[in-house]
Amino acid sequence: MHVVGMVLHPKRDSAEAVAAVLDWATRRNIQVLGIDTEISRLNCAAVGVTDAELGRRADLVVSLGGDGTMLRAMRLADRQRAPVLGVNLGKLGFLAEVDVPDLPSALTAVDAREFTVEPRMALDAIIGDQVVTAFNDIAVVRFPGHATARVSVLASGNPFVSYAADAIVVATPAGSTAYSFSAGGPIVSPEVEALLVTPASPHSAYNRGLVLSVDDSLALELLPDSGELAVEVDGLLAARVSPGDRVELQARPGAAYVVRLGRTTFYERARRKLRLTDSAEIIVD
């Protein structure tokens, strides 16, 4: 490993984690890159570069923050060679692999190639001539005070079901524990290659979700009586769509890779993040 790139949470204090990366890298003569607009608030020796340059040059991308920072790091690593190591700062990070005290040993393990990678699917949305990419989910969402989202789901080129709902969420397996889960969707292992379609607060008679193969074509078409909708990409507003517009969705398996050191399983992380408890307790006399 020759170059490590850092992606920082915009608000949380990352000074301790940045210092740990720099100290570790200095002892091994490894260059550390940071996004210039992020590291400008820190007095550190990282080399400031653009987002695109960091993704292109890094052998490892280290995400210092929470799940939102991790998603941003994966977008920088999309179609690049560097895996992403998630480091949790403060709150529980579902996507993160290590906490700050474990960061030096984790970097040493990666440098020694004592790790595995977990492939992450990207989801591209084509909206007119615009293409946006998510790693968790893409949702079409009702604006407050506007009419309900009325959307036809087209699977393999044909209308399958129409929803009237507050939102329709299309999630990757990794995103199954985010917006889709809150809307009533299932928990899906990130090793499964599928897309989940889940209506949020549906008002229609059919209120169940849909699981599609990544090889099936998928599109969302706004019906004539739908309100104007927001297109949210990993929770961020990306576009507005109106009745008659269509959002084409395409899955890209293996778009980015997450570092796993074998310390926890997906199900352990999901149970902890979602605070899952048994739905019923059986009392044995």
C-alpha positions in Angstrom: 0.0 0.0 0.0 1.4 3.4 -1.0 -1.4 5.9 -0.7 -4.3 6.2 1.8 -7.1 8.6 1.2 -9.3 10.0 4.0 -12.9 11.1 3.9 -14.0 13.1 6.9 -17.4 13.7 8.6 -18.3 17.3 7.9 -19.1 18.1 11.6 -17.7 15.5 14.0 -14.3 15.9 15.6 -12.0 13.8 13.5 -8.7 15.1 14.8 -7.8 12.0 16.9 -8.6 9.6 14.0 -6.7 11.8 11.5 -3.7 11.8 13.8 -3.8 8.1 14.1 -3.8 7.6 10.3 -1.0 10.1 9.8 1.2 8.6 12.6 0.7 5.1 11.2 1.4 6.3 7.6 4.5 8.3 8.6 6.2 5.2 10.1 5.7 3.3 6.9 6.4 6.1 4.4 2.9 6.0 3.1 1.3 9.1 1.6 -2.0 10.3 3.0 -4.5 12.3 0.9 -7.5 14.3 2.1 -10.2 16.2 0.3 -8.9 19.8 0.3 -12.1 21.3 1.4 -12.3 18.9 4.4 -8.8 18.9 5.7 -8.5 22.7 5.5 -10.1 22.9 9.0 -7.4 20.7 10.4 -3.7 21.4 10.9 -2.4 18.2 9.4 0.2 16.9 7.0 -2.3 15.2 4.6 -2.0 16.3 0.9 -5.1 18.1 -0.2 -6.7 16.9 -3.4 -10.1 16.9 -5.2 -12.7 14.2 -4.6 -12.1 12.6 -7.9 -8.3 12.6 -7.5 -8.6 10.9 -4.1 -10.7 8.1 -5.5 -8.4 7.6 -8.4 -5.0 7.7 -6.5 -5.8 5.9 -3.2 -4.9 2.3 -2.5 -7.3 2.4 0.5 -10.1 4.9 1.3 -10.6 5.5 5.0 -14.0 6.8 6.0 -13.9 8.7 9.3 -17.4 9.4 10.5 -20.8 7.6 10.3 -22.9 5.8 7.7 -23.4 9.0 5.6 -19.6 9.5 5.4 -19.2 5.8 4.5 -21.7 6.2 1.6 -19.9 9.2 0.3 -16.6 7.3 0.5 -18.1 4.4 -1.5 -19.2 6.9 -4.2 -15.6 8.1 -4.4 -14.4 4.5 -4.7 -17.1 3.6 -7.3 -15.4 2.0 -10.3 -12.0 2.5 -8.7 -9.6 -0.1 -7.3 -9.5 1.0 -3.6 -11.6 -0.7 -1.0 -13.2 1.4 1.8 -12.4 1.0 5.5 -15.1 2.5 7.7 -14.1 4.0 11.0 -16.8 4.9 13.5 -16.6 8.4 15.1 -18.9 8.7 18.1 -22.3 7.2 17.2 -23.0 3.7 16.2 -22.0 3.3 12.5 -23.6 0.3 10.9 -21.3 0.4 7.9 -18.2 1.0 9.9 -15.7 -1.8 10.6 -13.6 -0.4 13.5 -13.6 2.3 16.2 -10.8 4.9 16.5 -8.7 3.0 19.1 -8.5 0.0 16.7 -7.6 2.1 13.7 -3.8 1.5 13.7 -4.1 -2.3 13.9 -6.8 -2.3 11.2 -4.5 -0.3 8.9 -1.7 -2.8 9.6 -4.0 -5.7 8.8 -5.0 -4.1 5.5 -1.4 -3.3 4.6 -0.5 -7.0 5.3 -3.5 -8.1 3.2 -5.1 -9.8 6.2 -8.6 -8.8 5.4 -11.5 -9.6 3.1 -13.7 -7.4 1.0 -17.5 -7.2 0.8 -18.8 -6.1 -2.6 -21.4 -3.4 -2.6 -24.0 -2.8 -5.3 -24.5 0.6 -6.7 -27.9 1.7 -8.0 -28.0 4.2 -10.9 -31.1 6.3 -11.6 -31.5 7.8 -15.0 -33.7 10.9 -14.9 -33.8 12.5 -18.4 -30.2 13.3 -19.2 -29.1 13.1 -15.5 -27.5 10.0 -13.9 -27.3 9.8 -10.1 -25.8 6.9 -8.1 -26.8 5.5 -4.7 -25.4 2.7 -2.5 -28.3 2.5 -0.1 -31.5 3.6 -1.9 -33.2 5.9 -4.4 -36.6 7.1 -3.4 -39.3 9.2 -5.1 -40.9 11.2 -2.2 -44.0 13.4 -1.8 -43.3 17.0 -1.1 -45.1 18.2 2.1 -48.4 19.8 1.2 -48.4 18.3 -2.3 -50.4 15.5 -3.7 -49.6 11.8 -3.0 -47.0 10.0 -4.9 -48.8 7.9 -7.5 -46.3 5.7 -9.3 -46.4 2.8 -11.7 -43.6 0.2 -11.2 -42.5 -1.3 -14.5 -40.6 -4.6 -14.2 -38.9 -6.1 -17.3 -40.6 -3.4 -19.4 -44.2 -4.1 -18.3 -46.4 -2.4 -15.7 -46.5 -4.6 -12.6 -48.1 -2.6 -9.8 -49.1 1.0 -9.1 -48.6 2.5 -5.7 -50.2 5.6 -4.0 -47.9 6.4 -1.1 -45.8 9.0 0.6 -42.8 7.5 -1.1 -41.6 4.6 -3.1 -38.1 3.4 -2.0 -35.8 1.3 -4.3 -33.0 -0.1 -2.2 -30.0 -2.3 -2.6 -29.5 -5.1 -0.1 -27.1 -2.9 1.9 -29.8 -0.3 2.0 -32.4 -2.7 3.2 -31.7 -1.6 6.8 -32.2 2.1 6.1 -35.3 3.8 4.5 -36.7 0.6 3.1 -36.6 -1.0 6.6 -38.4 2.0 8.1 -41.1 1.6 5.4 -41.7 -2.0 6.3 -39.3 -3.8 4.0 -37.3 -6.9 4.8 -33.7 -7.1 6.0 -31.5 -8.6 3.2 -28.0 -9.8 3.4 -25.6 -7.6 1.3 -24.4 -10.9 -0.4 -27.8 -11.2 -2.1 -27.9 -9.5 -5.6 -31.4 -8.0 -5.7 -33.3 -4.7 -5.7 -36.1 -4.0 -3.2 -39.1 -1.9 -4.0 -41.0 -0.7 -0.8 -43.9 1.7 -0.6 -43.8 4.1 2.4 -47.2 4.8 4.1 -49.1 3.3 1.1 -52.7 4.4 0.5 -53.4 1.9 -2.1 -55.1 -1.6 -1.7 -51.8 -3.3 -2.7 -49.3 -2.4 0.0 -46.6 -5.1 -0.3 -43.1 -4.7 -1.5 -41.3 -6.3 -4.5 -37.9 -8.0 -4.8 -36.4 -8.1 -8.3 -33.3 -9.7 -9.8 -30.5 -7.3 -10.8 -31.0 -8.6 -14.3 -34.6 -7.4 -14.5 -35.1 -3.9 -15.9 -36.9 -1.5 -13.5 -38.5 1.9 -13.9 -40.8 4.2 -11.9 -43.3 6.2 -14.0 -45.3 9.0 -12.4 -49.0 8.7 -13.1 -51.0 11.7 -14.3 -52.6 12.3 -10.9 -49.4 12.2 -9.0 -48.0 15.2 -7.3 -44.5 16.5 -8.1 -42.0 14.3 -6.3 -38.5 14.7 -5.0 -35.9 12.1 -6.0 -33.7 11.3 -3.0 -30.4 9.6 -3.5 -29.0 8.1 -0.2 -31.2 10.7 1.6 -30.0 13.7 -0.4 -32.2 15.6 -2.8 -31.0 15.0 -6.4 -33.9 16.0 -8.7 -37.6 16.8 -9.0 -39.9 14.8 -11.2 -43.4 15.5 -12.4 -46.4 13.5 -13.7 -45.4 11.7 -16.9 -41.7 11.5 -16.0 -39.9 8.2 -15.7 -37.0 7.2 -13.5 -35.0 4.3 -15.0 -33.1 2.2 -12.4 -30.1 0.0 -13.1 -28.1 -2.1 -10.6 -24.4 -2.4 -10.8 -23.1 -5.3 -8.6 -19.6 -5.0 -7.2 -19.3 -1.2 -7.8 -17.3 -0.7 -4.6 -15.7 -2.9 -2.0 -15.8 -2.6 1.8 -13.0 -3.8 4.1 -14.0 -6.6 6.5 -11.6 -7.8 9.2 -13.8 -10.6 10.4 -14.7 -9.0 13.7 -18.5 -8.9 13.3 -21.1 -10.4 10.9 -23.7 -8.6 9.0 -26.4 -10.0 11.2 -24.6 -8.9 14.4 -24.3 -5.4 13.0 -27.9 -5.3 11.9 -29.1 -6.6 15.3 -27.1 -4.0 17.1 -28.0 -1.1 14.8 -31.7 -1.8 14.7 -31.8 -2.7 18.4 -33.5 -6.0 17.6 -35.0 -8.1 20.3 -36.9 -11.3 20.2 -40.5 -10.6 19.2 -41.8 -13.0 21.9 -40.3 -14.4 25.0 -41.1 -18.0 25.9 -41.1 -18.6 29.7 -40.0 -22.1 30.6 -41.5 -23.4 33.9 
